[in-house]
């Protein structure tokens, strides 16, 4: 006899952000209009996120999905659109994206030879992005969506660019206050959190993306670009907010 799947009275969602030790996960449960924010934790590999049990109904992933086979000078259509949307000075927060060969290059120097815009600083993100490129299949995008914290905070700030940098305490405080207006209790959760390899900036980013995860569950996201674009294996190259 096959056991019937239990229907839970809530939906489970999470913000997932790359950090030094792997992946920062900030989960929450949505029951009706009530949000219960759970303690953040770290996972070393993306496969640990994908295999997490119980599975999340929706994940807002703070990283690009769908890397192109050939170089695009660091800018897919979705990067171009969201940079125009959030404007100066925050447009520089949206990272450039490499083609497949540069992404899997053995060093920053080798990646730079393939795509001149790649710097050692930009190359630091590639370790986590390679996990996405290796592990993701199109079916994952039924519940996992690529987004960026600055997209969320731009929306929460009344569609206005934030003047402060997310790398400063003042900027983090400003962003956390915006998230707290939508997610009561998030400030205390962030203040008490201790996750190896995750700095306060990562936690604040996750706080914003948890709101985006709620929008994903409610199917009220904006997608960029409007006209879908896919890479060679059928992954959507987009951001949502």
ABEGO torsion letter per residue (X at the ends): XBBBBBBBABBBBBBBBBBAAEBBBBBBBBBEABBBBBBBBBBABAAAAAABOBBBABBBBBBBBGBBABBAGGBBAAAAAAAAAAEOAAAAABBBBBBAAAAABABAAAAAAABAABBAAAAAAAAAAAAAAAABBAAAAAABBBBBAAAAAAAAAGGBBBABBAABAAAAAAAAAAAAAABBGAAAAAAABBBBGBBAAAAAAAAAAAAAAAAAAAGABBBOBABBBBBAAGBBBBBBX
